[in-house]
Amino acid sequence: MIALEILLATLPLVFLLSLLFEGIDRKVHARMQRRIGPPIIQPFYDFIKLLVKENIVPTTAARSIFNASPSLAAASSIVGAAIPLANLIARTGIIGDLILVMYLLTMSSIMIVVGGSSSGNPYGAVGFSRKIMMLIGYEIPLLISVVSISIKAGPSLIYYDIILAQIKSDKCLACAYISSATAALTFLLCISAAVGVVPFDIPEAKTEVIHGPLIEYSGPQLALLKLAKSSTIFSLSLLAFTLFFYFPTIYELSIVLGEIATLGACLLGSLMVMLLTVTLPRTVFARLKIGQAFKTYWFFPLPMAITSLMLSVLGW
């Protein structure tokens, strides 16, 4: 079982890594567009700047929901990222922690749109309806892919058990089974929609609904909402790499160079996943319509996830 001290110690680490990953994403995105871009530590400046600004609550808002949603969204995403990070450090886990992590990340997204819809602004309501449709589109294949990989690792819903299965099999699960490779591809395809970046930033489209659920937020509350999104990106990138691409050589690094080397290798792999699933799509593609996005996930990742689950049950 994870020691509470380790879990609490990873919370500030998640905060730092989430904003650092966002800074790298923004820098690489700019360089791919032949721009200089902001410094990598710009997200830290932005966060501090928003903290000292005034917090304004619209008169039309449901005040209690509007004020509580950012804190709940940030807390859910940070804890959702801290649990797998603490598992990596402690090399242990608790029963069902993988489901808990997926629940927390989903709850973070839901709280963002609930808070936006409570503002009384019509753009927030439009963003809420779009996000719910997107959740129905990507959340089902995302969860099925996680269930599929858990079957191949035991079955077990303990996050670190899946890592141990890859260490014992002497190869990553995405390279060992057809079902796991299909599940990995499904998970990677769902990350862009789960974190709301182009081409799936439809709920927050700046040129259409003016940031949707975020339109009425300002100051510290807006800082928490942006932190929630950054933490979700970090968490999903870490999960994608460690659940599907944890090569046994990463574990062997701890024997030669120590635990920090293993953690560093996982973070580097997570960064590569983020660049592939977040930075590259939002640089290359244009925004889809909500109907196109929904069909994309129900015609491609969903059948792939179901196929992966069936192959896992059959032992392939």
Phi and psi in degrees as GROMACS dihedral restraints (atoms count N, CA, C in turn):
[ dihedral_restraints ]
;  ai    aj    ak    al  type     phi  dphi    fc
    3     4     5     6     1   -69.3    20    10
    4     5     6     7     1   131.8    20    10
    6     7     8     9     1   -69.1    20    10
    7     8     9    10     1   139.1    20    10
    9    10    11    12     1   -60.8    20    10
   10    11    12    13     1   -33.9    20    10
   12    13    14    15     1   -63.0    20    10
   13    14    15    16     1   -40.5    20    10
   15    16    17    18     1   -66.9    20    10
   16    17    18    19     1   -42.5    20    10
   18    19    20    21     1   -62.4    20    10
   19    20    21    22     1   -44.0    20    10
   21    22    23    24     1   -66.8    20    10
   22    23    24    25     1   -34.6    20    10
   24    25    26    27     1   -68.9    20    10
   25    26    27    28     1   -27.5    20    10
   27    28    29    30     1   -79.9    20    10
   28    29    30    31     1   -15.4    20    10
   30    31    32    33     1   -60.6    20    10
   31    32    33    34     1   -51.2    20    10
   33    34    35    36     1   -65.5    20    10
   34    35    36    37     1   -29.4    20    10
   36    37    38    39     1   -65.4    20    10
   37    38    39    40     1   -40.0    20    10
   39    40    41    42     1   -62.7    20    10
   40    41    42    43     1   -42.3    20    10
   42    43    44    45     1   -57.0    20    10
   43    44    45    46     1   -48.6    20    10
   45    46    47    48     1   -66.8    20    10
   46    47    48    49     1   -45.9    20    10
   48    49    50    51     1   -67.6    20    10
   49    50    51    52     1   -36.6    20    10
   51    52    53    54     1   -62.7    20    10
   52    53    54    55     1   -47.5    20    10
   54    55    56    57     1   -69.9    20    10
   55    56    57    58     1   -33.3    20    10
   57    58    59    60     1   -65.8    20    10
   58    59    60    61     1   -43.7    20    10
   60    61    62    63     1   -61.1    20    10
   61    62    63    64     1   -40.2    20    10
   63    64    65    66     1   -62.8    20    10
   64    65    66    67     1   -41.4    20    10
   66    67    68    69     1   -63.1    20    10
   67    68    69    70     1   -41.7    20    10
   69    70    71    72     1   -65.2    20    10
   70    71    72    73     1   -40.8    20    10
   72    73    74    75     1   -59.4    20    10
   73    74    75    76     1   -47.4    20    10
   75    76    77    78     1   -65.7    20    10
   76    77    78    79     1   -37.8    20    10
   78    79    80    81     1   -67.9    20    10
   79    80    81    82     1   -47.1    20    10
   81    82    83    84     1   -65.8    20    10
   82    83    84    85     1   -40.2    20    10
   84    85    86    87     1   -57.5    20    10
   85    86    87    88     1   -43.5    20    10
   87    88    89    90     1   -67.1    20    10
   88    89    90    91     1   -42.4    20    10
   90    91    92    93     1   -65.8    20    10
   91    92    93    94     1   -33.7    20    10
   93    94    95    96     1   -67.7    20    10
   94    95    96    97     1   -23.3    20    10
   96    97    98    99     1   -96.6    20    10
   97    98    99   100     1    12.0    20    10
   99   100   101   102     1    61.2    20    10
  100   101   102   103     1    39.5    20    10
  102   103   104   105     1  -116.1    20    10
  103   104   105   106     1   160.0    20    10
  105   106   107   108     1   -72.6    20    10
  106   107   108   109     1   -43.6    20    10
  108   109   110   111     1    79.9    20    10
  109   110   111   112     1   170.1    20    10
  111   112   113   114     1   -76.1    20    10
  112   113   114   115     1   163.0    20    10
  114   115   116   117     1   -64.4    20    10
  115   116   117   118     1   156.7    20    10
  117   118   119   120     1   -62.1    20    10
  118   119   120   121     1   -29.2    20    10
  120   121   122   123     1   -88.8    20    10
  121   122   123   124     1    11.2    20    10
  123   124   125   126     1   -58.1    20    10
  124   125   126   127     1   -39.9    20    10
  126   127   128   129     1   -56.7    20    10
  127   128   129   130     1   -31.3    20    10
  129   130   131   132     1   -68.3    20    10
  130   131   132   133     1   -41.5    20    10
  132   133   134   135     1   -61.6    20    10
  133   134   135   136     1   -44.7    20    10
  135   136   137   138     1   -62.8    20    10
  136   137   138   139     1   -41.3    20    10
  138   139   140   141     1   -63.6    20    10
  139   140   141   142     1   -45.9    20    10
  141   142   143   144     1   -65.1    20    10
  142   143   144   145     1   -40.3    20    10
  144   145   146   147     1   -61.2    20    10
  145   146   147   148     1   -43.1    20    10
  147   148   149   150     1   -68.4    20    10
  148   149   150   151     1   -32.4    20    10
  150   151   152   153     1   -62.9    20    10
  151   152   153   154     1   -31.7    20    10
  153   154   155   156     1   -93.5    20    10
  154   155   156   157     1    -1.2    20    10
  156   157   158   159     1   -84.6    20    10
  157   158   159   160     1   165.8    20    10
  159   160   161   162     1   -74.1    20    10
  160   161   162   163     1   142.3    20    10
  162   163   164   165     1   -97.0    20    10
  163   164   165   166     1   119.5    20    10
  165   166   167   168     1  -112.4    20    10
  166   167   168   169     1   129.0    20    10
  168   169   170   171     1  -111.2    20    10
  169   170   171   172     1   123.0    20    10
  171   172   173   174     1   -62.4    20    10
  172   173   174   175     1   148.3    20    10
  174   175   176   177     1   -68.4    20    10
  175   176   177   178     1   -23.0    20    10
  177   178   179   180     1   -85.4    20    10
  178   179   180   181     1    -4.0    20    10
  180   181   182   183     1   -81.6    20    10
  181   182   183   184     1   152.0    20    10
  183   184   185   186     1   -79.6    20    10
  184   185   186   187     1    95.6    20    10
  186   187   188   189     1   -54.1    20    10
  187   188   189   190     1   -45.6    20    10
  189   190   191   192     1   -65.3    20    10
  190   191   192   193     1   -44.0    20    10
  192   193   194   195     1   -69.2    20    10
  193   194   195   196     1   -42.8    20    10
  195   196   197   198     1   -59.6    20    10
  196   197   198   199     1   -41.6    20    10
  198   199   200   201     1   -78.5    20    10
  199   200   201   202     1   -32.2    20    10
  201   202   203   204     1   -81.0    20    10
  202   203   204   205     1   -29.8    20    10
  204   205   206   207     1   -58.8    20    10
  205   206   207   208     1   -46.2    20    10
  207   208   209   210     1   -59.6    20    10
  208   209   210   211     1   -42.1    20    10
  210   211   212   213     1   -64.4    20    10
  211   212   213   214     1   -43.0    20    10
  213   214   215   216     1   -66.3    20    10
  214   215   216   217     1   -39.3    20    10
  216   217   218   219     1   -64.5    20    10
  217   218   219   220     1   -45.8    20    10
  219   220   221   222     1   -65.9    20    10
  220   221   222   223     1   -43.3    20    10
  222   223   224   225     1   -62.8    20    10
  223   224   225   226     1   -43.0    20    10
  225   226   227   228     1   -62.6    20    10
  226   227   228   229     1   -46.5    20    10
  228   229   230   231     1   -69.8    20    10
  229   230   231   232     1   -37.7    20    10
  231   232   233   234     1   -68.4    20    10
  232   233   234   235     1   -44.5    20    10
  234   235   236   237     1   -66.3    20    10
  235   236   237   238     1   -37.3    20    10
  237   238   239   240     1   -62.3    20    10
  238   239   240   241     1   -29.5    20    10
  240   241   242   243     1   -86.3    20    10
  241   242   243   244     1   -29.7    20    10
  243   244   245   246     1   -71.8    20    10
  244   245   246   247     1   -32.7    20    10
  246   247   248   249     1   -62.4    20    10
  247   248   249   250     1   -53.0    20    10
  249   250   251   252     1   -64.8    20    10
  250   251   252   253     1   -33.3    20    10
  252   253   254   255     1   -66.9    20    10
  253   254   255   256     1   -41.0    20    10
  255   256   257   258     1   -65.9    20    10
  256   257   258   259     1   -36.7    20    10
  258   259   260   261     1   -62.0    20    10
  259   260   261   262     1   -40.7    20    10
  261   262   263   264     1   -63.4    20    10
  262   263   264   265     1   -39.9    20    10
  264   265   266   267     1   -73.4    20    10
  265   266   267   268     1   -44.0    20    10
  267   268   269   270     1   -84.8    20    10
  268   269   270   271     1   -15.2    20    10
  270   271   272   273     1    56.5    20    10
  271   272   273   274     1    46.4    20    10
  273   274   275   276     1  -158.0    20    10
  274   275   276   277     1  -178.7    20    10
  276   277   278   279     1  -166.4    20    10
  277   278   279   280     1  -178.6    20    10
  279   280   281   282     1  -122.9    20    10
  280   281   282   283     1   157.7    20    10
  282   283   284   285     1   -63.2    20    10
  283   284   285   286     1   127.0    20    10
  285   286   287   288     1    80.0    20    10
  286   287   288   289     1    10.9    20    10
  288   289   290   291     1   -66.1    20    10
  289   290   291   292     1   -26.1    20    10
  291   292   293   294     1   -66.2    20    10
  292   293   294   295     1   -42.1    20    10
  294   295   296   297     1   -65.6    20    10
  295   296   297   298     1   -38.3    20    10
  297   298   299   300     1   -61.7    20    10
  298   299   300   301     1   -42.4    20    10
  300   301   302   303     1   -62.9    20    10
  301   302   303   304     1   -45.9    20    10
  303   304   305   306     1   -64.0    20    10
  304   305   306   307     1   -37.0    20    10
  306   307   308   309     1   -64.2    20    10
  307   308   309   310     1   -44.9    20    10
  309   310   311   312     1   -63.5    20    10
  310   311   312   313     1   -40.4    20    10
  312   313   314   315     1   -68.1    20    10
  313   314   315   316     1   -37.6    20    10
  315   316   317   318     1   -67.9    20    10
  316   317   318   319     1   -40.7    20    10
  318   319   320   321     1   -61.4    20    10
  319   320   321   322     1   -36.9    20    10
  321   322   323   324     1   -60.7    20    10
  322   323   324   325     1   -45.7    20    10
  324   325   326   327     1   -63.7    20    10
  325   326   327   328     1   -40.9    20    10
  327   328   329   330     1   -65.4    20    10
  328   329   330   331     1   -41.0    20    10
  330   331   332   333     1   -66.5    20    10
  331   332   333   334     1   -31.5    20    10
  333   334   335   336     1   -63.7    20    10
  334   335   336   337     1   -47.2    20    10
  336   337   338   339     1   -75.6    20    10
  337   338   339   340     1   -30.8    20    10
  339   340   341   342     1   -65.0    20    10
  340   341   342   343     1   -43.1    20    10
  342   343   344   345     1   -62.3    20    10
  343   344   345   346     1   -41.2    20    10
  345   346   347   348     1   -66.4    20    10
  346   347   348   349     1   -38.3    20    10
  348   349   350   351     1   -71.3    20    10
  349   350   351   352     1   -22.8    20    10
  351   352   353   354     1   -81.6    20    10
  352   353   354   355     1    -3.3    20    10
  354   355   356   357     1   -74.6    20    10
  355   356   357   358     1   -19.2    20    10
  357   358   359   360     1    84.8    20    10
  358   359   360   361     1    -0.7    20    10
  360   361   362   363     1   -86.4    20    10
  361   362   363   364     1   132.7    20    10
  363   364   365   366     1   -62.4    20    10
  364   365   366   367     1   -30.8    20    10
  366   367   368   369     1   -66.6    20    10
  367   368   369   370     1   -34.7    20    10
  369   370   371   372     1   -64.7    20    10
  370   371   372   373     1   -38.9    20    10
  372   373   374   375     1   -66.9    20    10
  373   374   375   376     1   -39.2    20    10
  375   376   377   378     1   -64.0    20    10
  376   377   378   379     1   -43.9    20    10
  378   379   380   381     1   -61.3    20    10
  379   380   381   382     1   -37.5    20    10
  381   382   383   384     1   -61.4    20    10
  382   383   384   385     1   -47.9    20    10
  384   385   386   387     1   -64.4    20    10
  385   386   387   388     1   -37.6    20    10
  387   388   389   390     1   -67.2    20    10
  388   389   390   391     1   -41.9    20    10
  390   391   392   393     1   -66.2    20    10
  391   392   393   394     1   -38.1    20    10
  393   394   395   396     1   -62.5    20    10
  394   395   396   397     1   -41.8    20    10
  396   397   398   399     1   -65.0    20    10
  397   398   399   400     1   -38.9    20    10
  399   400   401   402     1   -66.1    20    10
  400   401   402   403     1   -38.8    20    10
  402   403   404   405     1   -59.3    20    10
  403   404   405   406     1   -43.5    20    10
  405   406   407   408     1   -63.2    20    10
  406   407   408   409     1   -33.7    20    10
  408   409   410   411     1   -71.9    20    10
  409   410   411   412     1   -48.5    20    10
  411   412   413   414     1  -100.0    20    10
  412   413   414   415     1   -25.3    20    10
  414   415   416   417     1   -67.4    20    10
  415   416   417   418     1   -37.4    20    10
  417   418   419   420     1   -64.6    20    10
  418   419   420   421     1   -52.7    20    10
  420   421   422   423     1   -63.2    20    10
  421   422   423   424     1   -31.8    20    10
  423   424   425   426     1   -63.7    20    10
  424   425   426   427     1   -46.2    20    10
  426   427   428   429     1   -68.6    20    10
  427   428   429   430     1   -38.3    20    10
  429   430   431   432     1   -63.3    20    10
  430   431   432   433     1   -38.7    20    10
  432   433   434   435     1   -64.6    20    10
  433   434   435   436     1   -35.6    20    10
  435   436   437   438     1   -68.5    20    10
  436   437   438   439     1   -42.3    20    10
  438   439   440   441     1   -62.5    20    10
  439   440   441   442     1   -39.7    20    10
  441   442   443   444     1   -61.4    20    10
  442   443   444   445     1   -45.2    20    10
  444   445   446   447     1   -70.8    20    10
  445   446   447   448     1   -30.7    20    10
  447   448   449   450     1   -68.5    20    10
  448   449   450   451     1   -31.3    20    10
  450   451   452   453     1   -65.3    20    10
  451   452   453   454     1   -41.7    20    10
  453   454   455   456     1   -70.8    20    10
  454   455   456   457     1   -16.0    20    10
  456   457   458   459     1  -102.8    20    10
  457   458   459   460     1    22.9    20    10
  459   460   461   462     1   170.0    20    10
  460   461   462   463     1   -78.1    20    10
  462   463   464   465     1   -73.6    20    10
  463   464   465   466     1   149.2    20    10
  465   466   467   468     1  -156.1    20    10
  466   467   468   469     1   139.5    20    10
  468   469   470   471     1  -104.1    20    10
  469   470   471   472     1    18.1    20    10
  471   472   473   474     1   -91.3    20    10
  472   473   474   475     1   124.1    20    10
  474   475   476   477     1   -55.5    20    10
  475   476   477   478     1   -48.5    20    10
  477   478   479   480     1   -72.6    20    10
  478   479   480   481     1   -22.0    20    10
  480   481   482   483     1   -63.3    20    10
  481   482   483   484     1   -34.2    20    10
  483   484   485   486     1   -68.7    20    10
  484   485   486   487     1   -36.9    20    10
  486   487   488   489     1   -66.5    20    10
  487   488   489   490     1   -42.3    20    10
  489   490   491   492     1   -62.2    20    10
  490   491   492   493     1   -36.9    20    10
  492   493   494   495     1   -61.6    20    10
  493   494   495   496     1   -35.9    20    10
  495   496   497   498     1   -73.7    20    10
  496   497   498   499     1   -35.2    20    10
  498   499   500   501     1   -66.4    20    10
  499   500   501   502     1   -42.8    20    10
  501   502   503   504     1   -71.3    20    10
  502   503   504   505     1   -33.4    20    10
  504   505   506   507     1   -80.5    20    10
  505   506   507   508     1    -6.0    20    10
  507   508   509   510     1    65.3    20    10
  508   509   510   511     1    20.1    20    10
  510   511   512   513     1  -162.0    20    10
  511   512   513   514     1   155.4    20    10
  513   514   515   516     1   -70.2    20    10
  514   515   516   517     1   151.7    20    10
  516   517   518   519     1   -64.0    20    10
  517   518   519   520     1   -33.3    20    10
  519   520   521   522     1   -65.6    20    10
  520   521   522   523     1   -22.2    20    10
  522   523   524   525     1   -96.7    20    10
  523   524   525   526     1   -11.0    20    10
  525   526   527   528     1   -94.9    20    10
  526   527   528   529     1   -32.5    20    10
  528   529   530   531     1  -135.0    20    10
  529   530   531   532     1   147.8    20    10
  531   532   533   534     1   -63.9    20    10
  532   533   534   535     1   -40.9    20    10
  534   535   536   537     1   -62.2    20    10
  535   536   537   538     1   -41.3    20    10
  537   538   539   540     1   -69.3    20    10
  538   539   540   541     1   -37.0    20    10
  540   541   542   543     1   -64.3    20    10
  541   542   543   544     1   -40.2    20    10
  543   544   545   546     1   -67.1    20    10
  544   545   546   547     1   -40.6    20    10
  546   547   548   549     1   -64.5    20    10
  547   548   549   550     1   -39.0    20    10
  549   550   551   552     1   -63.2    20    10
  550   551   552   553     1   -44.1    20    10
  552   553   554   555     1   -63.5    20    10
  553   554   555   556     1   -40.0    20    10
  555   556   557   558     1   -62.0    20    10
  556   557   558   559     1   -46.7    20    10
  558   559   560   561     1   -60.8    20    10
  559   560   561   562     1   -44.7    20    10
  561   562   563   564     1   -63.6    20    10
  562   563   564   565     1   -38.6    20    10
  564   565   566   567     1   -68.1    20    10
  565   566   567   568     1   -26.2    20    10
  567   568   569   570     1   -84.9    20    10
  568   569   570   571     1   -16.1    20    10
  570   571   572   573     1   -62.3    20    10
  571   572   573   574     1   -43.8    20    10
  573   574   575   576     1   -57.2    20    10
  574   575   576   577     1   -43.5    20    10
  576   577   578   579     1   -73.1    20    10
  577   578   579   580     1   -36.6    20    10
  579   580   581   582     1   -64.4    20    10
  580   581   582   583     1   -31.9    20    10
  582   583   584   585     1   -99.7    20    10
  583   584   585   586     1    -3.3    20    10
  585   586   587   588     1    69.7    20    10
  586   587   588   589     1    46.0    20    10
  588   589   590   591     1  -109.6    20    10
  589   590   591   592     1   162.0    20    10
  591   592   593   594     1   -54.5    20    10
  592   593   594   595     1   135.7    20    10
  594   595   596   597     1   -89.9    20    10
  595   596   597   598     1    13.0    20    10
  597   598   599   600     1  -115.0    20    10
  598   599   600   601     1    30.2    20    10
  600   601   602   603     1   -89.5    20    10
  601   602   603   604     1    30.6    20    10
  603   604   605   606     1   -60.1    20    10
  604   605   606   607     1   -41.1    20    10
  606   607   608   609     1   -64.2    20    10
  607   608   609   610     1   -26.0    20    10
  609   610   611   612     1  -115.9    20    10
  610   611   612   613     1    19.5    20    10
  612   613   614   615     1   -51.9    20    10
  613   614   615   616     1   116.5    20    10
  615   616   617   618     1   -63.0    20    10
  616   617   618   619     1   -42.3    20    10
  618   619   620   621     1   -82.5    20    10
  619   620   621   622     1    -5.7    20    10
  621   622   623   624     1  -114.3    20    10
  622   623   624   625     1   -55.3    20    10
  624   625   626   627     1  -120.0    20    10
  625   626   627   628     1    15.5    20    10
  627   628   629   630     1    51.7    20    10
  628   629   630   631     1    57.5    20    10
  630   631   632   633     1    74.0    20    10
  631   632   633   634     1     4.5    20    10
  633   634   635   636     1    50.5    20    10
  634   635   636   637     1  -114.1    20    10
  636   637   638   639     1   -61.5    20    10
  637   638   639   640     1   -21.1    20    10
  639   640   641   642     1   -90.1    20    10
  640   641   642   643     1    -1.7    20    10
  642   643   644   645     1   -59.4    20    10
  643   644   645   646     1   -36.8    20    10
  645   646   647   648     1   -96.9    20    10
  646   647   648   649     1    -1.7    20    10
  648   649   650   651     1   -86.1    20    10
  649   650   651   652     1   147.4    20    10
  651   652   653   654     1  -152.0    20    10
  652   653   654   655     1   169.3    20    10
  654   655   656   657     1    57.6    20    10
  655   656   657   658     1  -140.4    20    10
  657   658   659   660     1   -58.6    20    10
  658   659   660   661     1   -34.7    20    10
  660   661   662   663     1   -67.1    20    10
  661   662   663   664     1   -39.3    20    10
  663   664   665   666     1   -66.4    20    10
  664   665   666   667     1   -36.4    20    10
  666   667   668   669     1   -61.4    20    10
  667   668   669   670     1   -41.4    20    10
  669   670   671   672     1   -66.5    20    10
  670   671   672   673     1   -38.5    20    10
  672   673   674   675     1   -66.7    20    10
  673   674   675   676     1   -40.2    20    10
  675   676   677   678     1   -67.9    20    10
  676   677   678   679     1   -36.4    20    10
  678   679   680   681     1   -65.1    20    10
  679   680   681   682     1   -37.9    20    10
  681   682   683   684     1   -60.6    20    10
  682   683   684   685     1   -42.2    20    10
  684   685   686   687     1   -66.4    20    10
  685   686   687   688     1   -43.4    20    10
  687   688   689   690     1   -63.0    20    10
  688   689   690   691     1   -40.9    20    10
  690   691   692   693     1   -66.1    20    10
  691   692   693   694     1   -36.4    20    10
  693   694   695   696     1   -65.2    20    10
  694   695   696   697     1   -41.9    20    10
  696   697   698   699     1   -60.0    20    10
  697   698   699   700     1   -46.5    20    10
  699   700   701   702     1   -62.7    20    10
  700   701   702   703     1   -44.7    20    10
  702   703   704   705     1   -64.2    20    10
  703   704   705   706     1   -47.1    20    10
  705   706   707   708     1   -66.4    20    10
  706   707   708   709     1   -36.1    20    10
  708   709   710   711     1   -65.6    20    10
  709   710   711   712     1   -42.3    20    10
  711   712   713   714     1   -64.7    20    10
  712   713   714   715     1   -43.0    20    10
  714   715   716   717     1   -62.7    20    10
  715   716   717   718     1   -44.7    20    10
  717   718   719   720     1   -59.9    20    10
  718   719   720   721     1   -43.7    20    10
  720   721   722   723     1   -71.1    20    10
  721   722   723   724     1   -46.9    20    10
  723   724   725   726     1   -75.9    20    10
  724   725   726   727     1   -29.9    20    10
  726   727   728   729     1   -77.8    20    10
  727   728   729   730     1   -31.6    20    10
  729   730   731   732     1  -116.8    20    10
  730   731   732   733     1   -27.0    20    10
  732   733   734   735     1  -127.1    20    10
  733   734   735   736     1    29.1    20    10
  735   736   737   738     1   -80.8    20    10
  736   737   738   739     1    94.8    20    10
  738   739   740   741     1   -74.6    20    10
  739   740   741   742     1   142.0    20    10
  741   742   743   744     1   -57.3    20    10
  742   743   744   745     1   -26.7    20    10
  744   745   746   747     1   -63.0    20    10
  745   746   747   748     1   -25.6    20    10
  747   748   749   750     1   -65.5    20    10
  748   749   750   751     1   -41.0    20    10
  750   751   752   753     1   -66.9    20    10
  751   752   753   754     1   -36.4    20    10
  753   754   755   756     1   -66.3    20    10
  754   755   756   757     1   -23.2    20    10
  756   757   758   759     1   -61.1    20    10
  757   758   759   760     1   -33.4    20    10
  759   760   761   762     1   -65.9    20    10
  760   761   762   763     1   -29.2    20    10
  762   763   764   765     1   -72.4    20    10
  763   764   765   766     1   -37.3    20    10
  765   766   767   768     1   -88.8    20    10
  766   767   768   769     1   -47.0    20    10
  768   769   770   771     1  -112.5    20    10
  769   770   771   772     1    -9.8    20    10
  771   772   773   774     1   104.1    20    10
  772   773   774   775     1   174.2    20    10
  774   775   776   777     1   -64.7    20    10
  775   776   777   778     1   -33.4    20    10
  777   778   779   780     1   -64.1    20    10
  778   779   780   781     1   -35.5    20    10
  780   781   782   783     1   -64.9    20    10
  781   782   783   784     1   -40.3    20    10
  783   784   785   786     1   -65.0    20    10
  784   785   786   787     1   -45.4    20    10
  786   787   788   789     1   -63.2    20    10
  787   788   789   790     1   -40.5    20    10
  789   790   791   792     1   -63.0    20    10
  790   791   792   793     1   -39.0    20    10
  792   793   794   795     1   -65.0    20    10
  793   794   795   796     1   -39.4    20    10
  795   796   797   798     1   -65.5    20    10
  796   797   798   799     1   -40.8    20    10
  798   799   800   801     1   -67.8    20    10
  799   800   801   802     1   -37.8    20    10
  801   802   803   804     1   -65.3    20    10
  802   803   804   805     1   -41.5    20    10
  804   805   806   807     1   -63.6    20    10
  805   806   807   808     1   -39.0    20    10
  807   808   809   810     1   -63.8    20    10
  808   809   810   811     1   -38.4    20    10
  810   811   812   813     1   -63.2    20    10
  811   812   813   814     1   -41.1    20    10
  813   814   815   816     1   -62.5    20    10
  814   815   816   817     1   -39.9    20    10
  816   817   818   819     1   -62.4    20    10
  817   818   819   820     1   -43.7    20    10
  819   820   821   822     1   -61.6    20    10
  820   821   822   823     1   -43.4    20    10
  822   823   824   825     1   -63.1    20    10
  823   824   825   826     1   -35.1    20    10
  825   826   827   828     1   -75.8    20    10
  826   827   828   829     1   -40.1    20    10
  828   829   830   831     1   -99.3    20    10
  829   830   831   832     1   -17.6    20    10
  831   832   833   834     1  -116.1    20    10
  832   833   834   835     1   -56.8    20    10
  834   835   836   837     1   -67.2    20    10
  835   836   837   838     1   -49.4    20    10
  837   838   839   840     1   -62.4    20    10
  838   839   840   841     1   -49.7    20    10
  840   841   842   843     1   -60.2    20    10
  841   842   843   844     1   -41.8    20    10
  843   844   845   846     1   -74.1    20    10
  844   845   846   847     1   -13.4    20    10
  846   847   848   849     1   -89.2    20    10
  847   848   849   850     1   -36.1    20    10
  849   850   851   852     1   -91.7    20    10
  850   851   852   853     1   -39.2    20    10
  852   853   854   855     1   -99.1    20    10
  853   854   855   856     1   160.9    20    10
  855   856   857   858     1  -100.9    20    10
  856   857   858   859     1   162.7    20    10
  858   859   860   861     1   -65.4    20    10
  859   860   861   862     1   138.5    20    10
  861   862   863   864     1   -88.5    20    10
  862   863   864   865     1   162.3    20    10
  864   865   866   867     1   -78.4    20    10
  865   866   867   868     1   160.0    20    10
  867   868   869   870     1   -62.2    20    10
  868   869   870   871     1   -38.4    20    10
  870   871   872   873     1   -65.9    20    10
  871   872   873   874     1   -39.5    20    10
  873   874   875   876     1   -65.5    20    10
  874   875   876   877     1   -41.5    20    10
  876   877   878   879     1   -64.5    20    10
  877   878   879   880     1   -43.6    20    10
  879   880   881   882     1   -62.3    20    10
  880   881   882   883     1   -45.7    20    10
  882   883   884   885     1   -64.6    20    10
  883   884   885   886     1   -36.8    20    10
  885   886   887   888     1   -56.7    20    10
  886   887   888   889     1   -44.0    20    10
  888   889   890   891     1   -79.9    20    10
  889   890   891   892     1   -27.6    20    10
  891   892   893   894     1   -88.8    20    10
  892   893   894   895     1   -12.5    20    10
  894   895   896   897     1  -103.5    20    10
  895   896   897   898     1   -14.6    20    10
  897   898   899   900     1  -124.1    20    10
  898   899   900   901     1   -71.2    20    10
  900   901   902   903     1   -61.3    20    10
  901   902   903   904     1   -36.7    20    10
  903   904   905   906     1   -64.3    20    10
  904   905   906   907     1   -50.5    20    10
  906   907   908   909     1   -60.6    20    10
  907   908   909   910     1   -35.5    20    10
  909   910   911   912     1   -64.4    20    10
  910   911   912   913     1   -41.4    20    10
  912   913   914   915     1   -65.4    20    10
  913   914   915   916     1   -42.9    20    10
  915   916   917   918     1   -64.3    20    10
  916   917   918   919     1   -41.1    20    10
  918   919   920   921     1   -61.5    20    10
  919   920   921   922     1   -43.1    20    10
  921   922   923   924     1   -61.2    20    10
  922   923   924   925     1   -41.9    20    10
  924   925   926   927     1   -64.4    20    10
  925   926   927   928     1   -43.3    20    10
  927   928   929   930     1   -64.1    20    10
  928   929   930   931     1   -42.2    20    10
  930   931   932   933     1   -66.1    20    10
  931   932   933   934     1   -35.2    20    10
  933   934   935   936     1   -64.7    20    10
  934   935   936   937     1   -42.4    20    10
  936   937   938   939     1   -63.8    20    10
  937   938   939   940     1   -35.3    20    10
  939   940   941   942     1   -79.2    20    10
  940   941   942   943     1    -9.6    20    10
  942   943   944   945     1    91.9    20    10
  943   944   945   946     1    13.6    20    10
